[in-house]
Amino acid sequence: MTKPTEQKFKLSSRPKTPPQLLALNAAIIEAIQEVKGLEILKIDLSQFPEASTDFFIICSATSSAHANGIVDRIERDVFIKTGTEPNHIEGKQSKTWMLIDYFSTVVHIFTEERRQNYKLEYLWGDAPATKH
């Protein structure tokens, strides 16, 4: 019988991150930096089989207009650099938490206040994260 302390999440045996996904993530981060997105954090979820995506990229915006500008820049620059279009964009109505779904990477753009309320990055506290 297995002891409860030995029951931990098993890391998946997924392959290393493919070059196309690295290029996608780099294009997203560069687009956010171009329009002065704040507190950019890339969270690697690829080793967690229960995660619905391989990466979260999270950033803050100073206002809802800034958040909208970040989304527009990401969508444009990612398509120009990688030819990739988002599967879905959510939150364009509220503009306080916007989400861009690229399947393998999901981008979250929050206003600073909304990010403090949700603290999304803490839900995956065991995952490797990189600040940009």
C-alpha positions, 0 to 999 in steps of 0.5 A: 500500500502506498503511503499518502506522502508518496502520492505526488503529481507525477511529471509527464514524459512530454517531449522537450518544447518544440522550436515552433512553440519557443518562437510563439512564446518569444513573439508573445513576450516581445509584443508585450514588451513593445507596448510596455506590458508590466510584470511579464511572467511565463509559467511552464506547465508542460510537465503537469499532465493535468494542465490544459496548456503547456504555457501561461504567459501573464502580464499586467496593463495600466488600464483597460485601454492598455490591456486592449492595446497589448492584445491587439499587438500580440495578435498582430505581431504573432501572426507576422512573426509566426503565421499563427492566429489565436484559437480564441480571444476572451474578455474584450468586453470587460477589458480588465482580464483578457485571454488569448488562447493559442492552444499550447500557450494561453496569454492572460492580460490583466489590469493591475488591480484585477491581477492582484485580485485573482493572483493566477500565477499562484495557482501553479506555484510548483511550475517553473516560472520566468520573469521577463 
